Amino acid sequence: MKEKDAIVDFNDHQVVLYTEKEDDSLGPVQTGSYISKNYLDDYRLKHKNLDDSLLVKLQNNEISPIYYFMTMEDLTISELAGRVGIASFKVKSHLKPEGFLKMRVGTLKKYAEVFNVPLANMLQIITTRQDNKWRVHHDEKSTENFIEQIKTGNPLIVITQIERK
């Protein structure tokens, strides 16, 4: 690739590429990432839409939390089975709400470890305000937090809403 063809105007994500210079030598060129500039926002939007649709299915008891986390982590059934240390047919049964109900707590704990979430998060959906006022170091006059748990159509899942008043 020629040096002039590698230049991408995208300061948010810089990369170093080795390209062919004008004098036919190879050398490093710092430039913006073509992938980040052209595809990252699209990927984030698709990922958010997938998350939103799976959360609705989870609340309506159409899927289990195992299915939700497996899909969001982009794992296959066999990959998840290998990481948890159980047979693939058991993972398949845990993807459905009925199979999830029959699971032992020890197995659920293994899943939580694989997904790197606390065990309690396998049984709740946590939401926060989506504006810029809900940030870790946001200095707001009120320091009161409002926490509410809402039942869903799935008897095992609650929505935990956290807002700062």
N, C-alpha and C positions, 0 to 999 in steps of 0.2 A: 504494500500500500504506500502510495506517495504521501509525503508530509502534508501537502495542501488538501488531500482527500480525508485526512484523519481529523482535521480541526472541526470541533463541534462547540458552538457557543452555549455552554451550560455550566455556570459556575457552581451550582449546588452540589454537583458530584464530579469531581475531577479524577482523571485516570492518567497513567503514563503508558504510552504506546511506543513501540519501537518501529520506526517507519523508514522508508527510503528517502534520503535527503536529495536536494538538487544535484549534489556532486556524486550521486550513486552510492554514497556510504549509508550505513544504518546508524540510527541514533534515537535517543529518547525524545518524545514530544509530549508535553503536558497539555491535555485537552479535556473538554467535557465528555461525559459518557453519553453516547448515542442512545443506548438502551434506556437509561434513566430519563433522558430528555423526551423521548418519543413514546415510551411504553409504561413507565412506572405508575403514572396517575391512572391509567387504564387498568392496570393490574390491581391497584388499591381499591378502585371502585368495584371491580368484579369480586374481589375478596370480601368487601363490605356487604355487597348484595348477597353473596353466598352465606355469610354469617347471619344476616338478617333473616333470610328464608329458613335457615336451619333452626334459628331460635324460635321462630313461629311454629315449626314442626315439633320442636322439643316441648314447647308450652302446650301444644294440642295433643300430646302423648302419641305422636306418630312415629317418633324415633326415640332412642335412648341417649343419655349423655355420652355413652361410649361412641355411638355413631357420630354425634356432633363433634367430639374432640378428634376422632380418627379422621374425619373429613377435613376439619380445619388444619390438622397437622399434615394432611396429604399423605396418609399412610394407607397401605393395602391391608387386607385382612391377614395375610400371611406375615407381613412385616410386624403388625401389631401383636399377633400371636407369638412370634419369636421373642419380641421384647418383653411381653408379659410372662411368657413361659407356660402357655397353655395351648391346647389344640385349636386349630383354625375353626373347627365346627363349634367350639364353645364361644369363640369370639363372634361368630355369625349369630348365635342365639342371643348374645349380650347386646347386639345392635338393635334388637327389638325390645320394646318396653316390657313385654311378658318375660323375656329371658333376663332382662336387667333386674326384675323383681326377685328372681330366683337366685341371684348371684350372692356369694358369701362376701362378708365385709373384707376379708383378707384379699380376695381377688379384686374387689373394688379399690383397695389400697394399692395394689400392684399397678392397676390402670392409672390411678392418680399419680404415682411415681413416674410412670412412662410419659404421661402428659405434662409432668412437672407442675401440677396444681395441688393445692391442699385438698384433702379428702372431702371436706365440706363443700368445696366448689363443684364436686360431682353431683351435688343435690340442690344447687341454687344458681341463679343467674344474677350477677351483680351489675347494676347500672349506675352511672353517675351523670351529673349534668354534662351536657356536651358543649358548653360555651367556654370561653377563655377564663372565666372566673373560677373554674374548678381546676386549679393547678396546685401542685404540691407546695410551692412557696408563694402562692398568691396572698397578698396582704389585704384582707377584707376586714371591715370593722367587726362583723359578727363572726364568732368562732364556733357557734353552735352547729352541730351536725344533726341532720334529720335522717333517720334510718327507718325504712318501712319494708316489711315483707308482705308480698302479695301472692296469693294462691294462683295456680294455673290449672289448666285442664289435666295436667299430668300430676297425679297424687304425690309423686316423689320430688317434684321440682317446685321451688318457690323463686320469685323474683325479689332480690334484695336491692332496694333503691337507696342510694346515698346521695343526699343533697346538703349543701351548706346553706343555712338560712341567713 
